[in-house]
């Protein structure tokens, strides 16, 4: 499964899990990507700052943002395993 297929499948599964639309799931993933890119290579990298920024952009608390991204990781891994 390629990156885009994995991302799309992960977003689809997240939408079901979190009772949101696939578009909202992709929007949340985009917010994390943007936040991660901002802290990459800075002294804030690995500090949870990306989750805090994602949460701020989406009106979530940082723990919700982190849980969402953990769920995304699991969804992509599960989708990949199912393809094997």
VEXTIDREN-983817 format. One record per atom (N, C-alpha, C): residue in one letter; z, y, x. Coordinates in steps of 0.05 Angstrom, whole numbers, plus 32768, in hexadecimal, padded with zeros to 4 digits. Layout:
N
aZYX...
END
This chain:
84
x80007FE98011x800080008000x800080188012x7FEE802B800Ex7FED8043801Ex800280578016x8005806C8026x801980808022x8017808C8006x800080957FFEx7FFD80A37FE5x8002808F7FCEx7FF980777FD0x7FFF80637FBBx801D805E7FBAx802A805C7FD1x804780577FD1x8056806F7FC5x804D80877FCBx805A809E7FC0x8056809F7FA2x803E809A7F99x8038809B7F7Cx804880867F6Dx8049806E7F79x805880587F6Cx8076805E7F6Dx807F80697F83x809B80707F84x80A280857F6Fx809180997F6Cx809580AE7F58x809580A27F3Cx808380907F37x808180837F1Cx809B80747F16x80A580657F2Ax80BE80567F26x80D680697F23x80D6807E7F32x80EC80927F30x80EC809F7F15x80D580A57F0Ax80D380B17EF0x80E0809F7EDBx80DB80867EDDx80E880737ECAx810680727ECEx810E806F7EE7x812B806D7EEEx813B80857EE6x812F809D7EEBx813E80B67EE6x813680C37ECBx812680B57EBBx811E80C07EA0x811180DB7EA2x80FF80DE7EB5x80EF80F67EB9x80D280EF7EB9x80C181037EB8x80A480FE7EBAx809C80F87ED7x808680E97EDAx807C80E57EF6x807681007F04x806D81147EF5x8068812E7F01x8082813B7F0Bx809881387EFCx80B181437F05x80BB81337F1Ex80B781197F1Ex80BF810A7F36x80AF81137F4Ex809581187F4Bx808581227F62x808E813E7F6Ax8096814F7F57x809F816A7F5Dx80B981687F6Ex80CB81567F66x80E381527F76x80DE81487F92x80CB81367F94x80C3812C7FAEx80B881427FBFx80A881537FB3x809C816A7FC1x80B1817D7FCBx80C681827FBAx80DC81937FC2x80EB81887FDAx80EE816E7FDBx80FC81627FF2x80EA8165800Bx80D0815F8008x80BE8161801Fx80BF817D802Ax80BD81918019x80BE81AD8022x80D881B38031x80EF81AA8025x810981AF8031x810C81A1804Cx81028188804Cx810481788065x80F38185807Bx80DB818E8074x80CA819C8088x80D881B58093x80E781C38083x80F481DB808Cx810B81D680A0x811981C0809Dx812F81BA80AFx812781A880C7x8110819C80C6x8107818A80DBx8106819980F5x8112818E8109x8112819A8124x812681B18128x813781B58114x814C81C98117x816781BC811Bx817B81CC8120x819681C08124x81A281B68109x819481BC80F2x819D81B380D8x8192819780D1x817F818D80E2x8173817380DCx8189815E80DCx8188814D80C7x819C813780C5x81B6814080B9x81B9815980B1x81D2816380A7x81D581628089x81C08159807Bx81C0815A805Ex81B581748053x81AC81858065x81A2819F805Dx8189819C804Cx817881898052x816081858042x8167817E8025x817C816D8021x818581678006x819081807FF8x819F81908007x81AB81A87FFBx819581BB7FF2x818081BE8003x816A81D07FFCx815A81C57FE5x815581AB7FE5x8147819E7FCFx815681A37FB5x8170819E7FB6x818181A17F9Ex818181BE7F94x818281D07FA6x818281ED7F9Fx816881F47F90x815281EA7F9Ax813881F07F8Ex813581E37F73x814281CD7F6Ex813E81BE7F55x815581C17F41x816981D07F49x818081D37F37x819181BA7F35x819381AB7F4Bx81A381927F4Cx81BA81977F60x81CD81857F60x81E181857F75x81D781747F8Cx81DF817A7FA5x81D4816B7FBBx81D7814C7FB9x81EC81437FADx81EF81267FA9x81DA811A7F97x81D181297F83x81BB81207F71x81A1811F7F81x819C81337F92x818481337FA1x8183811C7FB5x819A81177FC2x819B81007FD4x819780E67FC6x81A480E37FAFx81A180CA7F9Fx818480C67F97x817780DC7F8Ex815B80DA7F86x814A80D07F9Dx814E80DB7FB5x813E80D37FCCx814580B67FD5x815E80AE7FD2x816580927FD7x8157807F7FC4x815680877FABx814880777F96x812A80767F9Cx811F808C7FA6x8102808D7FAEx80FD80787FC4x810E80797FD8x810B80667FEFx810C80497FE4x811F80437FD3x812180287FC8x810980217FB7x80FF80347FA7x80E7802F7F96x80CF80297FA7x80CB80387FBCx80B380337FCEx80B680187FDCx80CE80127FE5x80D27FF87FF3x80CD7FE17FDFx80D77FE37FC7x80D37FCE7FB3x80B67FCB7FACx80A87FE17FA9x808B7FE07FA3x807C7FD37FBAx80837FD97FD2x80767FCD7FE9x807B7FAF7FEAx80957FA77FE6x809C7F8B7FE6x808C7F7B7FD1x80897F887FBAx807A7F7B7FA4x805D7F777FABx80527F877FBDx80367F857FC5x80327F6E7FD9x80487F667FE6x80467F527FFBx80417F377FF0
END
